[in-house]
Each structure stands twice: as structure tokens, then as C-alpha cells.
Amino acid sequence: MRAPTLALMLTVAGLALSAPAFAEGNPEKGEAVFRSKCRSCHQIGETARNGVGPVQNGIVGRAAGTVAGFAYSPLNKAAGEAGLTWTPENITAYLPDPNTFLRTFITGKGGTVPAGVTKMTYRLNNAQEIADVIAYLAKN
């Protein structure tokens, strides 16, 4: 295994292990987190439309890179093609460092990591906020 690949895998594993396995998320608090930290790029709800980021309706359980009409980065598309599904565990590992998570996922599945980065530039690092926003997303 190449050293950069191993380093990426260890980084993502460390991020995933540093967060509670599944802190109990509060969907009401998650809505507040979404409104303050996610809404500038993402929409959710009956009238949601793609913007800077894709619509978040039904994200929990959805394959990565599959919202119709959204122009995903090659990195995000490759992760979806490699089998990435947005489970609570994967979202928890993704939010603190989206690019590292996607690259590590693709490499771990034996795929080739495309050039470039994901459009998701924001990083959410607070474990409780992550759990809360996942609880909110799971309801929508």
C-alpha cells in the first residue's frame, strides 16, 4: 500500500473514531444546525432545488452523486460509482473532511481517484452537531 493512501485511510479512521459511534441526534437541533451552517448551499423540503450543493431530501440511504440535475464533481461521482451510500456512519466520517473521506472510500474500493476536489468545502467538526444534523436529514 502506498504511504499517501495509508495516511488517508488512517486520517479518516481517526476522524470516524474520534466522533461518538452514534451520539443521539436531536432533529430539532439538527434543523437549527442545517439552517445556520448548511442552508447557504443546500435546500431540503418539498420546494427544495439544487443550488451550490444538491438537494438534501432523502440523503440518508441514497447513493452518492445521484441527485438528478446536480453537476457533481468527478470525485463525488467516482465515490458513488464505487458504491458509496450516505449512511449515518458515512455522513459522520464525511462532514469533518469531505475530500479525504471520498478519496479514502474510492481507494478502499480499489477505484482510481480522479483529479480535483468535491464542491463541498465546508467542514463540520462538532460531533454533536453532526449527530443532530443527521437526525434532521433522516426525517426529510
N, C-alpha and C positions, 0 to 999 in steps of 0.2 A: 504494500500500500504506500502510495506517495505521501511524503510528510505533510504537504498542504492539505491533502484530503483527510488525513488523520487529524490534523489540527482542527479542521472544520467540524468533523464529527465530534471531537471532544468538546468543542465550544458549544455546539447545540445540545449535547448530552448534559453539559454543565448547566446550561440555561434551563433545560427542562427539569433537572433535578433540584435546582435552586428554588423553583416555584413549588407551592404545595401541590401534591398529586391532583387533588381537586378540592381546592378551597370551596366552601359553599358559596355559590354566587347568588347575589340578590338582583333579580331582574330590574327592580325599580332603580336601584343604584346604578345598574348597568346602563339603563336608559340615560341617566344623567352623564355618565362617562361618555357614552356614544355621542350625545348632544354636544358635549364640550370638547371632545378630542377626535371624533371620527366624522362628524357630520359635515365638516368643510369639504370632504372628498367623497363621502358615501351617503346614500339615502337608503331608507328602509320604510316599508309600509305599502299600502295599496297604490299610492300615486308615485312611488319611487321610480326614479330614472337613473340611468348611468350618468356619471359625471366624470370627475377626475379619477374616481375609483368606481368599481362596479356596484350595482345594487346589492344589498346585503340580505334581501328576503331569502329565506331558506338556505342560508350559507352552511349551517351545521348539517353535515351529512352530504353536502354537494361536492362533486369533483372539482378540483382547482381548474381555473381557466375556462369555465363553461357558461358564464352568463352571456346570453345572446346579445349581440350588438356592442359588446365592450371590446376595445382593442387592447388585449393583454400583451404584456412584454413576452419576448421569446422565453425568458426564464420561467415565468409563470405558466405559460403553455406547456413547456417541457415537463414541469412538475406534474401537471395534470395528466399528460401523456404517460408519465412514469407511474401513475396510479395514486397520486395524492388526493385524498378526500379530506375535507375540512371537518375533522372530528374535534371535540373539545381539547383532546391532547395535542393535536397538531396545531390548533389555533393558539394554545398556550405556549407552545415552543416557537411559533412563527412571530407573534407580536413583538417580542423583545428585539429580534434581529431577522427581519424578513429575508434578506439576501442570503445570509449564512444558512438559515433553515432550508430554503429552497435548493441551494447548491448541494447541501449535505443530503437532502432527500433524494435528489436526482442521482448523485454519485452512489448512494447506498443501494439504489435500484439498478446500478450498472449502466446508467444512462450517461450521455455526454452533456455537460453543462454548456449551454450556449453563451455567447458573449453578451455583455450587458447586465443590467440590473432590473429588478422589479420596479414598478411605478410606485410601490408602497414605500415611501421614505420615512414615514412616522414610525417611531418605536414606542411601544407601551411596555414599561418595565415593572409596574407595580402589580404584584401577584394578585392582590385582592381586586383591583380594578379589572384585571384580565378575567378573573372568575366572574365578576359581576357583568361585564360586557358580554361574555359568552352566555350567561344565563339569559340576558336580554335578547341576544341574537337567536338563541334556541327557541324563544317564544314567537319569533317572527318568520 
